[in-house]
Amino acid sequence: MLNERAEALATGLAPRLTLLRELGRDPHITRVAERLGIPQPTVSRWLAALGEELGTPVVVRVGRRVQLTRAGRFLADAAEHALAAVTSGYRRAVEEADPGRGHVSLAFLHTLGQTLVPHLVQGFRERFPQVRFALVQGSHEGLLDRLRLGEVDLVLTSPPPTDSPDFAAAPLHEEPLVVLVPEHHRLAKRRRVRLVELADEDFVALSPGYGLRQITDALCAKAGFSPRLAFEGEETDTLRGLVAAGLGVTVVCRAWPMPPPGTVELDLLPGASRTIGLVWAADRPLPPSVRAFRDFARQRSRTAQR
């Protein structure tokens, strides 16, 4: 019952928050009424009504001034905090509506964090230096789940979903894939290799749920075999290190600027690549700053392909 009364009072209190805050700062009703542009009789009625709703006065008169009671002080302090929160929220809402001052929550695969994401964020911030970014890394499926739940605005992933009504996507570019083998591997002197030639090898791969793992499994299936897994992980740098240690071979994107010591990259025959795409929720409008970043990424992709 007390909670219901408090909720009802809070709902009716909203127009009077500024009055209570100002009275907490200045005990002169006349000055406060003039400053707020509210007739003094209205101020008096509001204060009396609050006292009746609470069952105890919120102010007592001391000469020409008023003094907040303890109950009134509680409300005045709450009004101070509430209005500060509303002001902050309003300021953030205004910034969100401005493509040059908003907030972009971008999620991406671990493998895209070395070059692509810094390249896009830096280029965009050169145009809109006041836009703030929240960056999240994860697996392909995990990132799409976060996008579906509204936890992020955009996802950079591979492969971009093409058969889900939940998402819209734009391909940005194709990234060649290679086979990484130890430097003393029997095929290390070759420049190209057919994946079927590795059917009897141990593989190290990303865990299920990662886009590159999906692509690897599909390529091996197309070559007529299922990879024998010696390790499943969550970072391609770990896979490269394990290849250098001789634990197995793997399918990865090209390393930049060069493969790690102890490894050799072999081109695939036929050639294979993965599509890097930008994904957003199909059923939610994008804030201006997010829409501006999406369009920037797509435009930069088109420019790079010319």
Residue pairs with C-beta under 8 A, 6 or more apart in sequence:
9 53
9 54
12 53
13 50
13 75
16 46
16 50
17 79
17 82
17 83
18 36
18 79
18 83
19 32
19 36
19 38
19 43
19 46
19 47
20 58
20 72
20 75
20 76
20 79
21 76
21 79
21 80
21 83
22 32
22 35
22 36
23 29
23 32
23 59
23 66
23 68
23 72
23 76
24 68
24 73
24 76
24 77
24 79
24 80
26 32
26 35
27 62
27 65
27 66
27 67
27 68
28 64
28 65
28 66
29 40
29 43
29 44
29 65
29 66
30 40
30 64
32 43
33 39
33 40
33 42
33 43
47 58
47 59
47 66
50 58
50 75
51 57
51 58
51 59
54 71
56 69
56 71
57 69
57 71
57 72
58 68
58 69
58 71
58 72
58 75
59 66
59 67
59 68
59 69
59 72
60 66
60 67
60 69
61 67
68 76
92 103
95 101
95 102
95 103
96 102
96 103
96 287
96 288
96 289
97 287
97 288
98 288
98 289
99 128
99 131
99 288
99 289
99 291
99 292
100 128
100 130
100 131
100 289
101 128
101 130
101 131
101 289
102 131
102 132
102 287
102 288
102 289
102 290
103 131
103 132
103 133
103 134
103 287
103 289
104 131
104 132
104 133
104 134
104 153
104 154
104 289
104 290
104 293
105 133
105 134
105 136
105 151
105 152
105 153
105 154
105 290
106 117
106 121
106 133
106 134
106 135
106 136
106 152
106 153
106 154
106 155
106 156
106 293
107 135
107 136
107 137
107 138
107 143
107 146
107 147
107 152
107 154
107 155
107 156
108 116
108 117
108 135
108 136
108 137
108 143
108 155
108 156
108 157
109 137
109 138
109 139
109 140
109 143
109 156
109 157
109 158
109 210
109 211
109 212
110 137
110 138
110 234
110 235
110 236
111 212
111 236
111 252
111 253
112 156
112 276
113 137
114 256
115 256
116 156
116 276
117 135
117 156
120 293
120 296
120 297
120 300
121 133
121 135
123 296
123 300
124 131
124 292
124 293
124 296
124 297
125 131
125 133
127 296
128 289
128 292
131 289
131 292
131 293
134 152
136 143
136 146
136 152
138 146
139 206
139 207
139 209
139 210
139 211
139 234
140 157
140 158
140 159
140 209
140 210
140 211
140 214
141 209
141 210
142 209
143 152
143 155
143 157
144 155
144 157
144 161
144 167
144 279
146 152
146 155
147 153
147 154
147 155
147 167
147 279
147 280
147 281
148 166
148 167
148 281
150 281
150 284
153 280
153 286
153 287
153 290
154 278
154 279
154 280
154 290
154 293
154 294
155 278
155 279
155 280
156 172
156 276
156 277
156 278
156 279
157 211
157 276
157 277
157 279
158 175
158 211
158 212
158 215
158 274
158 275
158 276
158 277
159 211
159 214
159 215
159 274
159 275
159 277
160 167
160 169
160 170
160 171
160 275
160 276
160 277
160 278
160 279
161 167
161 169
161 279
162 169
165 282
166 281
166 282
166 283
167 279
167 280
167 281
167 282
168 279
168 280
168 281
168 282
169 277
169 278
169 279
169 280
170 277
170 278
170 294
170 297
170 298
170 301
171 275
171 276
171 277
171 301
172 276
172 277
172 278
172 297
172 298
172 301
173 275
173 276
173 301
173 304
173 305
174 273
174 274
174 275
174 276
175 253
175 254
175 273
175 274
175 275
175 276
176 253
176 254
176 267
176 271
176 272
176 273
177 215
177 219
177 251
177 252
177 253
177 268
177 272
177 273
177 274
178 251
178 252
178 253
178 254
178 265
178 266
178 267
178 268
179 193
179 195
179 198
179 249
179 250
179 251
179 265
179 266
179 268
180 239
180 240
180 243
180 249
180 250
180 251
180 252
180 259
180 263
180 264
180 265
180 266
181 187
181 188
181 243
181 249
181 263
181 264
181 266
182 188
182 243
182 244
182 245
182 246
182 249
182 262
182 263
182 264
183 244
183 262
183 263
183 264
184 246
185 249
185 264
187 193
187 197
187 198
187 266
188 264
188 266
190 266
191 266
191 267
192 266
192 267
192 268
192 269
193 266
193 267
193 268
193 269
194 223
194 268
194 269
195 219
195 220
195 223
195 251
195 268
196 223
196 224
196 225
198 249
199 220
199 223
199 224
199 225
200 228
201 228
201 248
201 249
202 228
202 229
202 230
202 247
202 248
202 249
203 216
203 227
203 228
203 229
203 230
203 248
203 249
203 250
203 251
204 229
204 230
204 231
204 232
204 233
204 239
204 242
204 243
204 247
204 248
204 249
204 250
205 212
205 213
205 216
205 227
205 229
205 231
205 232
205 233
205 239
205 250
205 251
206 212
206 213
206 216
206 232
206 233
206 234
206 236
206 239
207 213
207 232
207 233
207 234
208 232
210 234
211 274
212 236
212 251
212 252
212 253
212 274
213 232
215 251
215 272
215 274
216 227
216 250
216 251
217 226
217 227
219 251
219 268
219 272
220 226
220 227
230 242
230 247
230 248
231 239
231 242
231 247
231 248
233 239
233 242
236 252
236 253
239 250
239 252
240 250
240 252
240 255
240 259
240 260
240 263
241 260
242 248
242 250
243 249
243 250
243 262
243 263
244 260
244 261
244 262
244 263
245 262
251 268
251 272
253 274
254 265
255 265
259 265
278 294
278 297
278 298
280 286
280 290
280 294
286 294
